């Protein structure tokens, strides 16, 4: 019998935060397949000193994820957020200082559940 739950991991990056229009770096992850629901369990990000927060969107809410300390260049946080079939997880990072360009990486981890 096939499992009704599959592991999920997706990573999206921006090579240079100073190139983001309007100081907002946008990250778009794969759309949740038909007949499935995505349950995110963890988010990690390389943010450097550019930003202290990422905003997860696309599930009908804005979910703010912050660094534990502003001197850290990364974050790893457990989350519990659901995306339905056809929804597209997105993330935003505000990068206001073009004189401090850095690469930004966001990784989402969770489970795809068969409906």
C-alpha positions in Angstrom: 0.0 0.0 0.0 1.4 3.4 -1.0 2.0 6.0 1.7 -0.5 8.9 1.8 2.3 11.2 3.0 5.4 12.3 1.0 8.4 14.3 2.3 8.6 17.8 0.8 11.6 20.1 0.5 12.0 23.1 -1.7 14.7 25.8 -1.9 14.6 29.1 -3.7 17.4 31.7 -3.8 18.2 35.3 -4.9 21.9 35.7 -5.8 22.1 39.4 -5.0 19.6 41.2 -2.7 20.5 44.6 -4.1 18.7 43.6 -7.4 15.3 43.1 -5.8 12.8 45.6 -7.0 11.5 48.0 -4.4 13.8 46.4 -1.8 11.4 43.4 -1.6 12.9 40.1 -2.6 10.2 37.6 -3.7 10.5 33.8 -3.5 8.0 31.5 -5.3 7.9 27.8 -4.5 6.3 25.0 -6.4 2.5 25.0 -6.5 0.8 22.3 -4.3 -0.3 19.5 -6.7 -4.0 18.6 -7.2 -5.3 16.1 -4.6 -2.7 17.1 -2.0 -2.2 19.4 0.9 1.2 20.8 2.0 1.9 20.9 5.7 5.1 23.0 6.3 7.0 21.9 9.4 10.2 24.0 9.1 11.6 27.0 7.4 15.3 27.9 7.2 16.9 30.9 5.5 20.2 32.5 4.9 19.6 36.2 5.3 23.0 37.7 6.2 22.6 41.1 7.8 20.1 42.2 5.2 16.9 41.3 7.1 15.7 39.9 10.4 12.4 38.5 9.1 10.8 36.6 6.2 7.1 36.6 5.5 5.5 33.4 4.3 2.4 33.9 2.2 0.1 32.1 -0.2 -2.1 30.2 2.3 -4.5 33.1 3.0 -2.3 34.5 5.8 0.9 36.4 6.2 3.2 34.3 8.5 6.2 36.2 9.9 9.3 34.2 10.8 12.1 36.1 12.5 15.7 35.4 13.4 16.4 34.6 17.1 19.0 37.4 17.2 19.7 40.2 14.7 23.5 39.4 14.6 22.8 35.9 13.1 22.9 35.6 9.4 20.4 32.7 9.3 17.3 31.3 10.8 15.8 27.9 11.3 12.4 27.7 12.8 9.7 25.0 13.3 6.3 26.1 11.8 2.9 24.6 11.2 1.3 26.1 8.1 -0.9 24.5 5.5 -1.3 25.1 1.8 -4.1 23.5 -0.2 -4.1 22.0 -3.6 -3.4 24.6 -6.2 -1.9 27.1 -3.7 1.6 28.5 -4.3 3.8 29.1 -1.2 5.7 32.4 -1.5 8.0 34.3 0.8 9.2 37.9 1.0 12.3 39.5 2.4 12.6 43.2 2.9 16.2 44.1 1.9 16.3 47.9 2.3 20.1 48.5 2.0 21.4 48.1 -1.6 24.9 48.8 -0.2 24.8 45.5 1.6 24.1 43.0 -1.1 24.0 39.3 -0.1 22.7 36.1 -1.4 19.4 35.0 0.2 18.2 31.4 0.4 15.0 30.1 1.8 14.2 26.4 2.3 10.8 25.0 3.2 10.4 21.5 4.6 7.2 19.6 5.3 4.9 16.9 4.1 2.6 16.5 1.1 -0.6 14.7 2.3 -2.8 12.9 -0.1 -6.4 14.1 0.2 
